[in-house]
Amino acid sequence: MAAESQYYGQALLLWQSVLDMMAPLCSKEDNLVLGSLTLKTKSEKEWILLAPNKFACEQIRASLFDALQMFLGNKGIKKVKVEVASTPDLFVSDASTPAPFESNLISDYQFHNFVEAPSNHEAFAAAERVSSGAFLADSNPLLIYGGTGLGKSHLMHAAGNALRRNGRTAVMYMNAEQYVNEFLAALAGKTQKAFSNRLRSVDALLIDDVQFLGGKTQSQAEFFHTFNELIDKKRQIIMTCDRYPKEIEGLEARLKSRFGAGLTVSIRAPEPETRFAILKSKAKEQNFPLPDDVAYFIAENIESNVRDLEGALKKVIFQCQVLKKNEPATVPIAQAALADLLQAQKKQTSVENILRVVAQYYAISADELLSRSRKKTFAEPRMLAMALTRELTDLSLKAIAQAYQRKDHSTVMHAVENMEKRRQSEPRFREEYDNIRTIITA
């Protein structure tokens, strides 16, 4: 036992050194999640790291595990597992900055470090407007929708942080999945009243990813009553969603109606100039000198969302600072660092994947998408898929026609022109097109 205790003490020191080494390469949010892990050594060659909840566990596995494994491998730990603790906490919170009502706001997400651009201007303006602390009936609720990783959560947290500074101190942030899990736990523990009272006593309620409520009948009923009470009390509600709220499957009509009664704004995928600005801003935050040509290379090749841009930048920083022993960033280094990411992105933009995503989005089969039917249900998704294939691949018009089982490339040209006209003249369709594009490239 003494030997085990001595090793555990050494392991804790080793673990802290790994955290210190990873800190400059990670965002503050990622560092917060890494810091929430609890070390549970199994042997000197195998470690188990316990995450406080499944959300933290999923975040580690999705974006941090490879780097974590490499750093620990260099320290002699050849096998690493990340598991959820047997008695998980619902929230990851920073004990050094306790917040009333378990606000769970990320303090680093502010308006001043959000890169405003045409693709997000409307959402930025709306979030800033509701954060004044004054009650604005025409903007309650505020719902921001758009694809994954475009900055919806950043704006939501920024608004929450500003609301607290402007006198609305009881601000609570929750992911919709967390809301459902807490509600079910309250039902099981017969503490539903306490759960309801806690949510209905806040100055502002921020719910991320409300599409997760789809199909959750009991949770929707509870949220409906909470929603109504907060509106009656003139308390601000801010929500985010990955699609237009009326398109959420399994969401009750009364909630769709409530969600649409306030202000609904969208965020689109960032333009190349915006992606460049985001990269330069993120590099500055991490005190990493990023040359313009390297930023342009990343911006031109990573088109999906802000989250992927940040991931690409971290890979380049890691390559320069760790593998290349603090060499300055160059385009060849960036090419090497992002080789696997660019290869994976190429697979995502294959005709097969574009077909699959578009068919799934419109709830039709791939055969129906490729059919010769002129029904609007099939014809419009088919033209959209052709336009996306033209935009996202290097295929010629003739090759695209063959892929879609058409004889003449003029069919593809017509589809591309038609979709471009609709994107220019129909804002709602442009958002739909951009959402599908984001899903394909994310």
Buried (B, 14 or more C-beta within 10 A) or exposed (E): EEEEEEBEEEBEEBBEEBBEBBBBBBBBBBBBBBEBBEBBBEEEEEBBBBBBBBBBBEBBEEBBBEBBBBBBEEBEBEEBEBEBBEEBEBBBBBEEEEBEBBBBBBBBBBBEEBBBBEBBEBBBEBBBBBBBBEEBEEBBBBBBBBBBBBBBBBBBBBBBBBBBEEEBBBBBBBBBBBBBBBBBEBBEEEBBEEBBEBBBBBBBBBBBBBBBBBEBEEBBBBBBEBBEBBBEEEBBBBBBBBBBBEBBEEBBEEBBEBBBBBBBBBBBBBBEEBBBBBBBEBBEEBEBEBBEEBBBBBBEBBBBBBBBBBBBBBBBBBBBBBEBEEEEBBEEBBBBBBEEBEEEBEEBBBBEBBBBBBBEBBEBEBEBBBBEEEEEEBBBBBBBBBBBBBBBBEBEBEBBBBBBEBEEBEBBBEBBEBBBEBBEEEEEBBBBBBBBBBBBBB
